[in-house]
Amino acid sequence: MSLRAVIDTVEGREKRLTVFDPPNADAIAELREYFASQAVQIEEGTTDSGLSGYVVLSDDQDDEVLAAVDLRHLDGDIAVGPGEQSAFAPILEHLDGTTFTSYDIPRMMAATREMEDRAWRAGAGELHAGFQRVGAIRAQKGVYEDLATKDIDIHTYCAPSDDTPDIEGVTIHQVDNAEIRRSWFVVFDGGGNPNDACALLAEERGEADERRFYGFWTYDAGVVETVLPTSATSTRSRCDRRDRETP
């Protein structure tokens, strides 16, 4: 199964985020702005409970309540480094399997940091990351040097280049195919704990100068098991064949 096929299997799974008695007029607007590119419908609701300023995430198909989160938990920076808790982690964890469209680089980096942070906190396992271009690996060298201090088997993937950086504890696979050039993925196997397994998988679409991505993230260990061989094992095998054929 290709990376594109994996993305297609979760397309159209929309969820609904209802904000009950928002504490201020900006709360709804800020949430709609943040989730504008994702399959999440934002609504405002009221309650007689006397509580205010919380959100309820539900499945749009069967109205199943998935989570209830205090809006105060969403305060803070979105993009953080490994070992730091993302302000949007409570929401991200419950948007498992929801597709997103037209994500720009900052939004992709925020989701990427969430995946890397879980690997950091687990401290062991396998982490596979597709960076498309070698320049992106070079830009994240410091982050992956930090991750490599843990007992994590780290593999990164990019299109071939003569200027690949040397990152101790990180294996860089150069893969010459279109799928690697257009795909951004971060997959962590959970380090033996299915609850820590996670994956971000996206495909760059549209004009090259726009850098927009379509895909999904998941914390479902079963889905991660599907993504992992697709993003890593088969890709790496193509890379290994190329290395063996090189004199």
N, C-alpha and C positions, 0 to 999 in steps of 0.2 A: 504493500500500500504506500502511495506517495504521500508527502507532507500535505500537498493540496487536498488529497482525498480525505485525510484525517480532519482537516478544517471543515470540509464540506459535510461531514457526518454530524457536526454540532450546529450547523447553520440554522438560524431561525428560532432558537430557544430563547424566547423573551421572558424577562422577569419584571415584576412591578415593585417599585419602592414607594411606599406611602409615608409621607411625613405628617405626623399628627401634631397639631397645634404648634407649629414652628415658633421658636423663641423670638425670631425677628424676621423682617420682610426679606432679608437677603438669603435666608437659609434655602428656600426652594430654588431661587435663581442660581445659587452657587452649585447645588447638587445637579441641576439640569445642565449647567455648563460643563461640569466635570464628566457626566455620563452621556453627554450629547452624542458621542460617537459610538455608543454601546447599545446593545439590545436590552435596555432598561427603561421602562416607562415610569416617569416621576409624577406622583399625584399628591395632593394635599388632602388631609382628612381631619376630622374632629372627634373628640371622645369626651365622655362624661366622667372619666376617671379622676380628673383633676391633674393628671400628669401632662407634661408638655415637652416639646423638643425631643422627640424620639422618632425613629423610622422603623417600619416593618417591611421586610423583604418577603415577597410571595411569588409563587409560580403563576404566570399569567394564564396558563392553561387550566389548572384545577384549583386555583386559589389557595394552595397549600402554603401555610406560613413557614418560612425558612429561617428567619432570624428577626430579632428585635434589637436595635442598637440605639444607645443614647447619642444624640448629636454631639455632645461634648467630646465623645471619643473620636470624632472626626477632625478635631482641631489639630493644627500643626502642619509640618511640611509633608508633601507627598513623596518626593524623591529622597531616599536616605541611603546610607551605605550599609554593607553587611554588618550584622550584629545590632543594628538599630531598628526599632519597631516602626513600621510604616503607619502613619496616622489613618490610612484607609484600609489597614489589614482586616478589621472586623467586617467590613463590607466585602472586600475582595474574596475572603474565604467563603462567603455564601453566594458569590456570583459564579461558582464553579460551573464550567461548561457553557457559560454565556458568551456568545460571539461579540466581537467588537469590529467596527469599521472605521476607516480613516483616522487611525491613531497616528499622531506625529511622533517625532523622536523623544521628546520629554515624557510623553505618556508611556511609550514603550520602555523607557529607562525606569520609570516608576514601577511598572509591572515586573521588569527584569530584576530589580533590587529585591522585590518581595520573594521571588524564587531563590535568589542567591542567599538571602537572609535565612531562609529555612534550612538550606544546606549548611550554612555557617553554624546555626544553632544546633543542628544535629551532630555536626563534627565528624561525620563519617559517611561513606557511601560513594555513589558515582554521580558526577555532575557533567552534563553534556550541554555545550552552548555553541550555537551557530551564529557567527558574526558577519556573514556575507563577505566582507572585505577585510584585508589584513590591517588596514588603518584603524578599524574599530577595535580589533584585539589590542593594538598598540595603545589606544586611548584608555582601555580598561586594564592595562597591565598592573597598576597598583592594586586594584580591587582583587584581581586573580592571584597576585602574589600573597595577599592577605588570606584568601581562601585556601591557598596551597599550604598554609601553616597548619591547617587541620588535616585529619586523616581522611581526605577526600580524593578519590581518583578523578581528576579533572581532564576532560577532553574538550578542545575547542575546534571549530571548523570554519574554514574560509576558502575563498577562491585562491588559486595559486599565485604566489608572489615571490620575488627574489629578496624581499625585505621583511621577512618574518622575524618577530622579536623572540628572544630567548627568555622564557619565563620558567624559573625553577619550579618543578612540581606540576607543570601543566604540559600536556601533550597537545601539540597543534597539528591538525590534519588539514592538508591542502587538497581540496577536492575540485576537480575541473568539470562542473556541470551547472546547468542553468538553475536547478532547484536550490543549490547552496547559495548562488548569487542573489536569489530573490527571497530567501527564507531567513527569518530571525526566530531562533528557538532557544529556550533554556529548560532543561529537563533534569530533575533530581529524583533518584530512585527511592529516597526515603532513608537510606542507610540502614535497612533492616526493619524500619518502622513504617508500616503502610500509612499511618496518619501524617507522616512528614513528606510523603511523595507529592510531587507537584510538577506541572509543566506549563510552559508558555510557548505557543506555537503561532506564528504569523507569517503572512506572505506579503511582500511589497507589491503594490499594484499601482497603475496609473503612470503619470509622467515621472521620469527619473529625478527631476529637480524638486518634486513635491515631497518625496519620501513619506508616503502614506502606507499604513499597514492594515491588514484584515486578518483576524484570527480569533483565538480564544486562549484562556488559561483554565487549568483544572487542578483540583486537589483529590481527585478520585484515583486511587491506586490502580484500579483496573484500567482506566483510560491511560494513565501514565505508562503502564506496561505495554499498551498498544503504541504509544508515541515513541517510547524509548528505542525499540528495535527499528522503527521507521526512521527516526532522526539520527540515530547513532550507529547501530550495527550494520545496516545495509549501506549507509553512507560511508562508514569507515572501511567496509570491505571494498568499495569502489576505490577508495583512497589507497588502501593497502595494495590492490592490484596495480594501481598506477606507480606506486613506489617500487614494486618488484620489477616492473617493466622498464624502469629508469636505469640506464647503465651506471 
